[in-house]
């Protein structure tokens, strides 16, 4: 179990970074939660859950829309299914799906879906192959829909079922859930967005397939901590170590290709390149997920650090360089344990 360290101000530069980013983005509220050497060293909440007049303050139980960071839970469900023999990472997906796009699925495997190397893309309402699976990388949506379908078909459980049974309930996570977006929720940070943003979707489906997952900063950091400890909690192995290792180690089919490297949907630091989302000085072996709400979960095993930042802004403001900002966030997190970022 993590211990609270009330006196640590080692990560003050990260706090400043997150506050400045929140202002640039136009977020009404934000949160920062950092663990270091098995202690909670930073837990900060600021702003309001919305821009309305009597909005609730952002608090420890405030849940943020985590967008693509939810893929860490989908990756976990896939690793769970593989670990328990429901399918193998290099199984062709054609054996698990029955629809009109079978020709596009030729040579696509579970591994390709998990590492964004599948080559599938929607064009004119149809699913087609953009490149030969495994030979390039592209961040496309079809893989998530396919993965959640395959997991449900093979295990008989939805992603949400698996996560609830093996994560939420065993660890007592009270603020981790998929929510019906048509219903009001008092502890939810309202997601600020442009009305014409084409990437925004709403759903009442709560099986883990949709972009409607809301998590508190604390729960998300503890989820990251479970990855850092490879499934241990309070000194006990709760999640099989092999599941976490599978999800967070490089699984890209050809690691020699000059492309992003992924575990099971996690971005894993290998080398620096133009579109890398992990900071330049963050060491190899670190891994991260970034959401379109600018939420981020970063794990740096070399420094025993887990860092979570939460915003309630879907997309970004004009002139905001999200890649530069997320790299800078990671670099700032990494530097603090080394140089001690306390205000002198």
C-alpha positions in Angstrom: 0.0 0.0 0.0 1.2 3.5 -0.8 2.1 5.8 2.1 1.4 9.4 2.2 4.3 11.8 2.4 2.8 15.1 3.4 6.1 17.0 3.4 7.5 16.3 0.0 7.6 19.3 -2.4 10.1 17.6 -4.7 7.7 17.9 -7.7 6.7 21.5 -7.4 7.9 22.2 -11.0 5.4 19.6 -12.2 2.6 21.3 -10.2 3.5 24.6 -11.9 3.7 22.9 -15.3 0.2 21.4 -14.9 -1.3 24.7 -13.7 0.1 26.5 -16.7 -1.1 23.9 -19.1 -4.6 24.1 -17.6 -4.6 27.8 -18.3 -3.4 27.4 -21.8 -6.0 24.8 -22.6 -8.9 26.7 -21.0 -9.7 23.9 -18.5 -12.1 24.8 -15.7 -10.3 22.4 -13.4 -7.4 20.0 -13.2 -5.6 17.5 -10.9 -2.1 16.2 -10.4 -1.2 13.0 -8.5 2.4 11.6 -8.3 3.8 8.6 -6.4 7.6 8.1 -5.9 9.3 5.3 -4.1 6.0 3.9 -2.9 4.8 7.1 -1.4 2.2 9.7 -2.5 4.3 12.8 -2.9 1.9 15.1 -4.8 -1.9 15.2 -4.7 -3.3 18.5 -5.9 -6.7 19.6 -7.1 -7.6 23.0 -8.5 -10.4 24.8 -10.2 -14.0 23.8 -10.8 -15.7 20.8 -12.4 -17.3 23.1 -14.9 -17.6 26.8 -15.9 -21.1 27.1 -14.5 -21.8 29.6 -11.7 -22.1 27.2 -8.8 -19.9 24.5 -10.0 -18.4 22.0 -7.6 -14.7 22.3 -6.7 -12.4 19.7 -8.2 -11.8 17.2 -5.4 -10.2 13.9 -4.7 -13.4 12.1 -5.9 -13.8 14.1 -9.0 -13.9 11.9 -12.1 -12.4 13.0 -15.4 -13.1 11.8 -18.9 -9.9 9.9 -19.7 -10.4 9.4 -23.4 -7.7 7.2 -24.9 -6.1 6.5 -21.5 -9.0 4.0 -21.2 -7.0 1.8 -23.6 -4.7 0.8 -20.7 -7.8 -1.1 -19.4 -8.5 -2.6 -22.8 -4.8 -3.7 -23.1 -5.1 -5.3 -19.6 -8.3 -7.2 -20.7 -6.4 -8.5 -23.8 -3.4 -9.6 -21.7 -5.8 -11.3 -19.2 -7.4 -13.2 -22.1 -4.1 -14.3 -23.5 -2.7 -15.3 -20.1 -5.8 -17.5 -19.6 -5.6 -19.1 -23.0 -8.6 -17.6 -24.7 -6.4 -16.6 -27.7 -2.8 -15.9 -28.6 -1.2 -12.6 -29.4 -0.3 -13.7 -32.9 -3.6 -15.3 -33.8 -5.1 -14.0 -37.0 -8.3 -12.0 -36.3 -10.2 -13.5 -39.1 -11.0 -16.5 -36.9 -12.8 -14.3 -34.4 -14.9 -11.9 -36.5 -17.6 -12.4 -39.0 -18.5 -9.4 -41.2 -18.1 -8.1 -44.7 -14.6 -6.8 -44.2 -12.8 -10.2 -44.1 -10.6 -9.3 -47.0 -9.3 -6.2 -45.1 -8.4 -8.4 -42.2 -6.0 -10.6 -44.3 -2.8 -11.1 -42.3 -4.0 -8.9 -39.4 -3.3 -10.4 -36.0 -4.2 -9.6 -32.4 -0.6 -8.2 -32.0 -1.2 -5.7 -34.9 -4.4 -4.4 -33.3 -2.6 -3.9 -29.9 0.4 -2.1 -31.4 -1.4 0.2 -34.0 0.3 -1.7 -36.9 -2.8 -3.3 -38.3 -3.2 -0.9 -41.3 -7.0 -0.8 -41.1 -8.8 2.5 -41.9 -12.3 3.6 -42.6 -12.7 5.1 -46.1 -16.0 6.0 -47.7 -17.8 4.1 -44.9 -15.8 0.9 -45.6 -13.0 -0.7 -43.7 -9.9 -1.1 -46.0 -6.2 -1.9 -45.6 -3.9 1.2 -45.7 -0.7 -0.8 -45.6 0.5 -4.3 -45.1 0.1 -5.3 -41.4 3.3 -4.9 -39.4 5.1 -2.7 -41.9 4.0 0.7 -40.6 2.2 2.4 -37.8 -1.0 4.6 -37.6 -3.2 5.6 -34.8 -6.6 4.4 -36.0 -9.9 3.6 -34.3 -11.0 0.3 -35.9 -8.5 -1.7 -33.7 -10.3 -0.8 -30.4 -13.7 -1.9 -31.7 -12.3 -5.1 -33.0 -10.4 -5.8 -29.8 -13.4 -5.3 -27.5 -15.5 -7.5 -29.8 -12.9 -10.3 -29.8 -12.4 -10.2 -26.0 -16.1 -10.4 -25.5 -16.5 -13.3 -28.0 -13.7 -15.4 -26.6 -14.0 -14.8 -22.8 -17.7 -14.3 -22.6 -17.0 -11.2 -20.6 -16.9 -7.6 -21.7 -13.8 -5.4 -21.1 -15.8 -3.7 -18.3 -16.6 -7.1 -16.7 -13.0 -8.2 -16.7 -11.8 -4.8 -15.3 -14.5 -4.8 -12.6 -13.8 -8.4 -11.5 -10.0 -8.2 -11.5 -9.2 -4.6 -10.8 -12.0 -2.4 -9.5 -13.4 -4.8 -6.9 -10.2 -6.3 -5.6 -8.5 -3.0 -5.2 -11.5 -1.0 -4.0 -11.4 1.6 -6.7 -14.5 3.7 -6.0 -14.0 6.2 -8.8 -13.3 4.1 -11.9 -16.2 3.4 -14.2 -17.8 3.6 -17.6 -20.8 6.0 -17.3 -24.1 6.5 -19.2 -23.4 9.9 -20.6 -27.0 10.9 -21.0 -27.4 10.9 -17.2 -26.1 13.6 -14.8 -23.3 12.8 -12.4 -22.5 15.2 -9.6 -18.8 14.2 -9.3 -18.0 14.3 -13.0 -15.8 17.1 -14.4 -17.7 18.5 -17.3 -15.7 18.0 -20.5 -15.2 21.4 -22.1 -15.1 21.2 -25.9 -15.9 22.9 -29.2 -19.4 22.1 -30.3 -18.2 21.1 -33.8 -15.4 18.8 -32.6 -15.9 15.7 -34.8 -14.0 13.4 -32.4 -16.5 13.8 -29.5 -18.9 10.9 -29.0 -21.5 10.1 -26.4 -22.8 6.7 -25.5 -24.8 4.9 -22.7 -23.1 1.6 -23.5 -21.1 0.7 -20.4 -19.3 -2.5 -21.5 -15.9 -0.9 -21.9 -16.1 -0.5 -25.7 -16.9 3.2 -25.7 -15.2 6.4 -25.0 -17.1 7.1 -21.8 -14.7 6.1 -19.0 -14.4 8.4 -16.1 -11.7 8.0 -13.4 -10.4 10.1 -10.5 -6.8 11.2 -10.4 -6.1 8.9 -7.4 -7.6 5.8 -8.9 -5.7 6.4 -12.2 -2.5 6.8 -10.3 -3.1 3.7 -8.3 -3.8 1.8 -11.6 -0.5 3.0 -12.8 1.2 2.0 -9.6 -0.2 -1.6 -10.1 1.7 -1.6 -13.4 4.9 -0.2 -11.7 4.7 -3.0 -9.1 3.8 -5.6 -11.8 0.6 -6.5 -10.1 1.6 -6.4 -6.4 -0.5 -4.5 -3.8 0.5 -4.4 -0.2 3.3 -6.8 -0.9 1.0 -9.4 -2.3 0.8 -10.5 -6.0 -2.8 -9.8 -6.8 -2.6 -9.6 -10.6 -0.3 -12.2 -12.3 3.0 -10.5 -13.0 3.0 -11.9 -16.6 -0.1 -10.0 -17.5 1.4 -6.6 -16.6 4.8 -7.5 -18.2 2.9 -8.5 -21.4 1.0 -5.2 -21.5 3.9 -2.9 -20.8 6.8 -4.4 -22.7 7.4 -3.7 -26.4 5.1 -5.9 -28.5 5.6 -4.1 -31.9 6.0 -6.9 -34.6 9.3 -5.5 -35.9 11.0 -3.3 -33.2 13.7 -2.3 -35.8 11.3 -0.2 -37.8 11.6 3.6 -37.1 8.0 3.8 -35.7 6.3 4.2 -32.4 6.8 1.3 -30.1 3.8 -0.1 -28.2 3.0 -2.6 -25.5 -0.7 -3.6 -25.4 -1.8 -0.1 -26.5 0.7 1.6 -24.1 3.3 3.8 -25.7 6.7 2.5 -24.6 9.8 4.6 -24.7 12.5 3.2 -27.0 14.1 6.0 -29.0 13.4 9.7 -29.6 11.7 10.6 -32.9 9.6 13.5 -34.3 6.2 12.3 -33.1 7.1 10.7 -29.9 4.8 11.6 -27.0 7.2 10.7 -24.2 9.8 13.3 -23.2 13.3 13.2 -24.7 15.1 12.7 -21.4 12.6 10.2 -20.0 14.5 6.9 -19.9 13.9 3.9 -22.1 11.4 1.4 -20.7 9.1 4.2 -19.5 5.5 4.0 -20.8 2.6 6.3 -21.1 -0.9 6.9 -22.4 -2.3 10.3 -23.4 -6.0 11.1 -24.0 -7.6 13.7 -26.2 -8.8 15.3 -23.0 -5.1 15.9 -22.3 -5.2 13.5 -19.4 -1.9 11.5 -19.1 -0.7 8.5 -17.2 3.1 8.2 -17.1 5.1 5.4 -15.5 8.9 5.7 -15.1 10.2 2.4 -13.6 13.8 3.6 -13.5 12.8 6.3 -10.9 9.9 4.4 -9.4 7.5 7.2 -10.4 3.9 7.3 -11.5 2.5 10.6 -12.6 -1.1 11.5 -13.5 -2.4 14.8 -14.8 -6.1 15.5 -15.3 -7.8 18.2 -17.4 -11.4 18.6 -18.5 -10.6 20.0 -22.0 -11.4 17.9 -25.0 -9.0 18.9 -27.8 -7.0 22.1 -27.4 -6.9 25.8 -28.0 -5.4 27.4 -31.0 -1.6 27.5 -30.8 -1.4 24.8 -28.1 1.3 22.2 -29.1 0.0 19.1 -27.4 3.1 17.0 -28.3 5.5 19.6 -27.0 3.5 20.0 -23.8 3.2 16.3 -23.0 6.9 15.8 -23.7 7.7 18.7 -21.4 5.5 17.3 -18.8 7.3 14.0 -18.9 10.7 15.6 -18.8 9.7 17.7 -15.9 8.5 14.7 -13.9 11.7 12.8 -14.7 14.0 15.7 -13.6 12.5 16.3 -10.3 13.6 13.2 -8.4 17.1 13.8 -9.8 17.6 17.5 -9.1 14.8 18.0 -6.5 12.4 20.6 -7.9 11.6 22.2 -4.5 11.3 26.0 -4.4 14.5 27.3 -2.9 
